[in-house]
């Protein structure tokens, strides 16, 4: 293949038809896990040259708040109870999730700043799979970086894999960082 004069940053070439190299946008999807923290650190260490030219987007999905909660009775009883939530309770849960997401995003932004990287934070409520893919589309992201939770084949089959969903549905390349 002939050299087309494509800009290369480190080992990764950002190729995008009509997109200009300066218009690229990298997004790291995080949650409270050590795997997403590792993915953020990996991106900061390995994509530093690319990230110094454009702000890094750090995204966190807030799980949707449920209207009902189920819980088991004491061990001697084989009963399950379902409780409908009051609007005040749902609002309280949403507020706590928002505060948690804000604190986690602020910490991630602080980590980026300590390494000289400008970061923008973004959060949205919804199922993490679709929320991440929607954010990729909405923000015109050109590379999505995310951590792998390390689920085995059986757990991944039952629980599903957010990274696998994003690989198949995001509108950009997805880099899944596996923690050693």
Secondary structure in CASP SS format (residue, H / E / C, confidence):
PFRMAT SS
TARGET T0000
AUTHOR 0000-0000-0000
METHOD secondary structure of the structure
MODEL  1
X C 1.00
X C 1.00
X C 1.00
X C 1.00
X C 1.00
X C 1.00
X C 1.00
X E 1.00
X E 1.00
X C 1.00
X C 1.00
X E 1.00
X E 1.00
X C 1.00
X C 1.00
X C 1.00
X C 1.00
X C 1.00
X C 1.00
X C 1.00
X H 1.00
X H 1.00
X H 1.00
X C 1.00
X C 1.00
X E 1.00
X E 1.00
X E 1.00
X E 1.00
X E 1.00
X C 1.00
X C 1.00
X C 1.00
X H 1.00
X H 1.00
X H 1.00
X H 1.00
X H 1.00
X H 1.00
X H 1.00
X H 1.00
X H 1.00
X H 1.00
X H 1.00
X H 1.00
X H 1.00
X C 1.00
X H 1.00
X H 1.00
X H 1.00
X H 1.00
X C 1.00
X C 1.00
X C 1.00
X C 1.00
X E 1.00
X E 1.00
X E 1.00
X E 1.00
X E 1.00
X E 1.00
X E 1.00
X C 1.00
X C 1.00
X C 1.00
X C 1.00
X C 1.00
X E 1.00
X E 1.00
X E 1.00
X E 1.00
X E 1.00
X C 1.00
X C 1.00
X C 1.00
X C 1.00
X C 1.00
X C 1.00
X C 1.00
X E 1.00
X E 1.00
X E 1.00
X E 1.00
X E 1.00
X C 1.00
X C 1.00
X H 1.00
X H 1.00
X H 1.00
X H 1.00
X H 1.00
X H 1.00
X H 1.00
X H 1.00
X H 1.00
X H 1.00
X H 1.00
X H 1.00
X H 1.00
X H 1.00
X H 1.00
X H 1.00
X H 1.00
X H 1.00
X H 1.00
X H 1.00
X H 1.00
X H 1.00
X H 1.00
X H 1.00
X H 1.00
X H 1.00
X H 1.00
X H 1.00
X C 1.00
X C 1.00
X C 1.00
X C 1.00
X E 1.00
X E 1.00
X E 1.00
X E 1.00
X E 1.00
X E 1.00
X E 1.00
X C 1.00
X C 1.00
X H 1.00
X H 1.00
X H 1.00
X H 1.00
X H 1.00
X H 1.00
X H 1.00
X H 1.00
X H 1.00
X H 1.00
X H 1.00
X C 1.00
X C 1.00
X C 1.00
X C 1.00
X E 1.00
X E 1.00
X E 1.00
X E 1.00
X E 1.00
X C 1.00
X C 1.00
X C 1.00
X C 1.00
X C 1.00
X H 1.00
X H 1.00
X H 1.00
X H 1.00
X H 1.00
X H 1.00
X H 1.00
X C 1.00
X C 1.00
X H 1.00
X H 1.00
X H 1.00
X H 1.00
X H 1.00
X H 1.00
X H 1.00
X H 1.00
X C 1.00
X C 1.00
X C 1.00
X E 1.00
X E 1.00
X E 1.00
X E 1.00
X E 1.00
X C 1.00
X C 1.00
X C 1.00
END
